[in-house]
Amino acid sequence: MRKIRILRIAFNDLGHGGIQSRIMVVSEQLKDKIDQDIIVFSSKPAFYDEEFQKYGRIFRCPNYEGKSKFRKQIDYYIRYRRIKKQVYRILKEQGPYDVVHSHTFFEAAPCLAAAKKAGIPVRIAHSHNTAMPDKHKFPLKQLAEIYRRKYRKIILKNATHMLGCSQAAADYLFGKGKGRPVYNSVNCDKFNLNDYPKKDWTELRLIHVGNFLPQKNQLFLVDMFEELKKIKSDAKLIMIGRKGEYLDGVLKKIESKNLGDSISILPHDSNVAEELAKADYFVFPSQFEGFGNVMLEAQAMGLKCFASTEVTTEVDCGLTTFYELEKGAKYWAEQIAEYYDKCGADKHPADMSKFTEENFANEFYEIYKTSVK
């Protein structure tokens, strides 16, 4: 069979994030079976750009990149025609393509509408998240709901395949039961506890990995850690993630609570496997989450995980306990401390056979090859 030609459409850019890392997994695993290019919506270089260019070209169609939050919000609601026009132009000028695989959440709508107009046989909408409860007030709340309904209808009309990283992610974007999950994967060669020395510390060490965003809820994590320090005075916390505006609030809270000596913030490109090996527990208090791929990595490394009930249970490989955020930071701290007292922090890696990168990529290839008659 000839190589299948794919135009992939990124979620914003190829920065160091969970969605982007999954794109790179498929790119590497299927490099001998597919040819691919990608559209990004940023003019700025990003973490995975150089690596992706080993597999294909990057086409840039930047959205508004100025500093005005109001302008950025307005742009989000009015750029449908521009995105559709840009995607269609690339399909016609750079094609022919067999597949369009969109990772752009609700903005799969203009991308797949363009793909259908261009006659692309396989058109994939891929949902990578659920959503935070809408806190907008009238009329923005009503505008957001109209937007979601309109775009969902366009996606349903133009997609040939509707996928989610979990069933909850698929249900949110497409409507309940209309899409199906393709679960994320973990690099079991990289995240292998046997490659690292055994524990040689006595204090309780927590770790969190996630870009600094309201979704990942690091402000709650700092509150929780403050309560934990009252019980386990020698406890330590490491946070790893991509910086953003939200980090400013996190740093201010750490300073106001005098926790600077107990909390370390490491850059997003740190060796996550190595840092997981040096920790006891993984904490993930997300306000919403499509899947939470880093939890697979933590469990592959044998860490006990404590996650919010907003994280889908499909990510649990037997090492996860879920708590409601509404229970509060003190409750979380008390539960974690109690677990540590009863069970300690011995590491026993979970069975990750369900989540191998080979299986993950092959699920997509089975879809891609339906485009070739």
C-alpha atoms as one frame of an Amber mdcrd trajectory, in Angstrom:
protein
   0.000   0.000   0.000   1.272   3.484  -0.832   1.954   5.962   1.939  -1.156
   7.787   3.127  -1.023  11.580   2.917  -2.321  13.391   5.994  -2.876  17.050
   6.771  -2.852  17.346  10.536  -4.250  20.456  12.212  -2.641  21.331  15.525
  -4.226  22.685  18.670  -2.657  26.175  18.518   0.996  25.209  18.023   3.540
  22.439  18.565   4.425  23.539  22.077   5.366  21.198  24.906   1.935  19.880
  25.869  -0.037  16.667  26.081  -1.878  17.045  22.760   1.315  17.878  20.934
   3.170  14.947  22.470   0.464  12.574  21.184   0.863  14.038  17.685   4.570
  13.301  17.882   3.980   9.715  19.051   1.818   8.969  16.016   4.302  10.740
  13.742   7.183   8.568  14.920   5.282   5.292  15.105   3.787   5.642  11.601
   6.659   7.392   9.813   7.067   4.508   7.354   3.354   4.354   6.554   2.249
   7.984   6.265   3.379  11.292   4.819   2.082  14.263   6.736   2.082  18.026
   7.054   0.603  20.174   9.803  -1.160  23.511  10.171  -0.358  25.547  13.295
  -2.078  28.764  14.347   0.989  30.559  15.671   3.813  32.462  13.984   6.242
  31.650  16.796   8.621  28.668  16.943   7.558  25.979  19.414   9.038  23.024
  21.279   8.284  20.240  18.768   8.746  22.227  15.525  12.192  20.900  14.709
  11.251  17.304  15.483   8.065  17.453  13.410   9.973  18.743  10.392  11.635
  15.334  10.167   8.206  14.024   9.116   6.652  16.863   7.164   6.060  20.555
   6.578   4.620  23.135   8.968   2.120  25.629   7.537   1.502  28.727   9.670
  -1.898  30.412   9.844  -1.539  32.599  12.946  -4.528  33.785  14.905  -4.465
  37.154  16.680  -1.246  37.310  18.717  -1.492  40.766  20.288  -1.739  41.547
  23.991  -5.366  42.688  24.080  -7.473  40.093  25.902 -10.658  41.653  24.518
  -9.370  41.512  20.942  -8.272  37.919  21.459 -11.702  36.949  22.744 -13.454
  38.661  19.843 -11.111  37.012  17.341 -12.013  33.601  18.751 -15.670  34.102
  17.823 -15.222  35.660  14.358 -12.398  33.708  12.707 -14.466  30.828  11.292
 -14.374  32.066   7.679 -10.681  32.913   7.805  -9.701  29.468   9.142 -11.910
  27.670   6.628 -10.431  29.689   3.770  -6.838  29.083   4.905  -7.312  25.333
   5.390  -9.047  24.975   2.017  -6.244  26.896   0.276  -3.567  24.633   1.774
  -5.524  21.501   0.863  -5.823  22.587  -2.762  -2.321  24.011  -3.190  -0.328
  21.420  -1.229  -2.441  18.292  -1.749  -3.805  15.919  -2.673  -4.340  14.607
   0.872  -6.173  11.452   1.911  -6.912  12.477   5.505  -7.492  15.620   7.530
  -6.998  15.011  11.256  -8.086  18.011  13.336  -7.019  18.477  16.972  -8.628
  21.923  17.252 -11.572  21.133  19.581 -14.638  23.179  18.490 -12.615  24.782
  15.714 -12.586  21.443  13.965 -15.783  22.915  12.472 -14.179  25.240   9.886
 -11.297  22.813   9.311 -13.521  19.842   8.457 -15.938  21.984   6.462 -12.969
  22.987   4.299 -11.848  19.356   4.072 -15.256  18.198   2.890 -15.410  20.982
   0.311 -11.977  19.869  -0.914 -13.153  16.271  -1.266 -10.981  14.727   1.470
 -12.346  11.191   2.085 -11.358  10.797   5.770 -12.087  13.762   8.047 -11.285
  13.247  11.730 -12.345  15.469  14.626 -10.306  14.592  17.710 -11.413  15.876
  21.123  -8.698  16.134  23.759 -10.597  17.698  26.618 -13.794  18.327  28.494
 -14.516  21.856  29.702 -14.594  23.948  32.817 -18.073  24.998  33.997 -19.014
  28.191  32.170 -18.651  31.134  34.585 -19.450  33.817  32.004 -22.368  36.131
  32.706 -25.033  37.280  30.253 -24.558  37.890  27.373 -21.185  36.124  27.049
 -22.535  32.903  28.527 -25.319  32.792  25.943 -22.873  33.675  23.153 -20.550
  30.837  24.166 -23.415  28.352  24.190 -24.637  29.478  20.745 -21.075  29.140
  19.473 -20.729  25.593  20.828 -24.057  24.446  19.417 -23.349  25.905  15.985
 -19.851  24.471  15.746 -20.908  21.064  17.075 -23.575  20.879  14.369 -20.995
  21.703  11.688 -18.612  19.056  13.026 -21.330  16.392  13.018 -22.164  17.297
   9.431 -18.603  17.154   8.111 -16.652  14.605  10.184 -16.337  11.014   9.035
 -14.778   9.977  12.377 -15.303  11.533  15.817 -12.736  10.516  18.420 -11.864
  11.499  21.968  -8.971  10.799  24.296 -11.705   9.533  26.635 -15.419   8.914
  26.325 -16.082  12.056  28.362 -13.989  14.130  25.949 -15.851  12.673  22.964
 -19.242  13.243  24.609 -18.459  16.866  25.389 -17.473  17.872  21.860 -19.830
  15.737  19.787 -22.754  14.966  22.076 -23.308  11.927  24.245 -22.580   8.640
  22.478 -21.748  10.184  19.105 -17.983   9.669  19.283 -15.679   6.984  20.657
 -12.456   7.001  22.664  -8.934   6.233  21.521  -7.012   6.220  24.779  -3.673
   7.972  25.045  -0.408   6.114  25.470   2.756   6.075  27.537   6.363   5.453
  26.515   7.087   2.438  28.694  10.771   2.437  27.695  11.215   5.989  28.932
   8.978   5.676  31.992  10.577   2.580  33.500  11.181   2.590  37.258  13.876
  -0.063  36.941  16.156   2.513  35.286  16.370   4.600  38.462  17.838   4.098
  41.984  15.546   3.083  44.819  14.258   5.629  47.334  16.950   7.131  49.565
  14.978   9.922  51.270  12.750  10.014  54.352  10.470  13.013  53.810   7.183
  12.839  51.878   7.732  14.107  48.334   4.839  15.126  46.095   5.024  15.946
  42.410   2.670  17.631  39.963   3.157  17.925  36.201   0.973  20.271  34.196
   1.227  23.579  32.369   0.430  26.547  34.586  -3.214  27.140  33.691  -6.487
  27.491  35.624  -7.429  24.031  34.292  -4.570  22.393  36.196  -5.549  24.206
  39.404  -2.113  24.744  40.931  -3.520  27.445  43.262  -5.570  24.729  44.954
  -2.475  22.533  45.026  -0.530  25.176  46.965  -3.400  25.511  49.456  -3.467
  21.750  49.867   0.287  21.598  50.358   0.118  24.286  53.055  -2.338  22.085
  54.962  -0.159  19.019  54.420   2.859  20.836  55.876   0.924  21.239  59.121
   0.784  17.432  59.350   4.026  16.458  57.616   6.388  19.345  58.317   9.187
  17.988  56.137   6.995  17.460  53.043   8.254  18.703  49.670   6.440  19.560
  46.432   7.791  19.733  42.892   5.775  21.330  40.092   6.762  20.996  36.440
   5.030  22.900  33.679   4.987  25.447  30.906   4.884  29.007  32.221   1.917
  31.297  31.640   0.094  34.210  33.248  -1.425  31.858  35.819   2.047  31.139
  37.225   2.257  34.689  38.590  -0.634  33.981  40.952   0.891  30.662  41.974
   4.224  32.298  42.820   2.509  35.031  44.831   0.576  32.432  46.820   3.728
  30.411  47.511   5.441  33.570  48.766   2.501  34.688  50.887   2.392  31.296
  52.604   6.183  31.184  53.115   6.443  27.894  51.235   9.344  28.853  48.973
  11.772  26.500  50.735   9.434  23.526  50.312   8.122  23.997  46.763  10.290
  23.745  43.648   9.090  24.819  40.201  10.982  23.194  37.337  10.869  24.097
  33.615   8.513  22.276  31.270  11.365  20.511  29.460  12.719  18.853  32.600
  13.283  15.099  32.628   9.823  14.127  33.895  10.650  10.425  34.278  13.662
  11.250  36.444  11.646  13.643  38.610   8.832  11.097  39.027  11.435   8.583
  40.181  12.482  11.010  42.918   8.929  11.485  44.230   6.474   9.474  46.346
   3.030  10.610  45.201   1.570  12.360  42.174  -1.148  14.998  42.739  -3.486
  16.154  39.965  -6.319  18.472  41.128  -7.556  19.508  37.666 -10.778  21.500
  37.314 -11.465  19.610  34.081  -9.501  17.050  32.108  -9.947  15.126  28.892
  -7.687  12.293  29.959  -4.605  13.356  31.907  -1.812  11.577  30.077   0.806
  12.429  32.692  -1.061  10.179  35.094  -0.176   7.230  32.876   3.457   8.239
  33.163   3.218   8.526  36.937   1.594   5.100  37.290   4.140   3.549  34.926
   6.732   4.801  37.408   4.810   3.216  40.288   3.556   6.407  41.932   0.341
   6.506  43.878  -1.860   9.215  42.298  -4.378  11.532  43.936  -6.641  13.207
  41.377  -9.820  15.250  41.301 -13.082  13.599  40.314 -13.019  15.885  37.256
 -10.331  13.585  35.816 -11.791  10.671  33.872 -11.525   7.322  35.666 -10.381
   5.740  32.380  -6.856   6.905  33.238  -6.755   4.814  36.435  -4.440   1.810
  36.114  -5.012   0.736  39.705  -2.914   3.344  41.503  -5.311   6.302  41.620
  -7.615   7.681  44.288 -10.096  10.394  43.303 -11.297  13.215  45.572 -13.876
  15.917  44.983 -12.435  19.404  44.802 -15.402  20.617  46.839 -14.054  18.668
  49.823 -11.386  21.343  50.088  -7.627  21.567  50.423  -7.566  20.502  54.078
  -9.505  17.317  53.338  -7.118  16.397  50.513  -4.118  16.974  52.769  -5.555
  14.875  55.574  -6.380  12.006  53.232  -2.926  12.011  51.637  -1.210  12.118
  55.028  -3.407   9.297  56.327  -2.637   7.164  53.286   1.087   7.772  53.760
   0.908   6.726  57.407  -0.985   3.522  56.569   0.593   2.467  53.282   3.925
   4.232  52.956   5.298   5.023  49.509   6.571   1.761  48.056   6.427   1.773
  44.266   4.897  -0.998  42.190   4.494  -0.027  38.518   1.025  -0.569  37.083
   0.259  -2.801  34.101   0.454  -0.393  31.148  -0.050  -2.938  28.340  -3.372
  -1.304  27.415  -1.648   2.000  26.767   1.363   1.225  24.573   2.407   3.725
  21.921   2.276   1.052  19.227  -1.367   0.241  19.979  -2.215   3.947  20.130
  -0.730   4.723  16.719  -2.158   1.611  15.070  -5.694   2.594  16.052  -5.281
   5.739  13.992  -3.643   3.913  11.109  -6.640   1.594  10.824  -8.747   4.715
  10.296  -6.286   6.456   7.991  -6.009   3.530   5.595  -9.765   3.500   4.923
  -9.035   6.530   2.724  -7.121   4.397   0.236  -9.313   2.325  -2.040
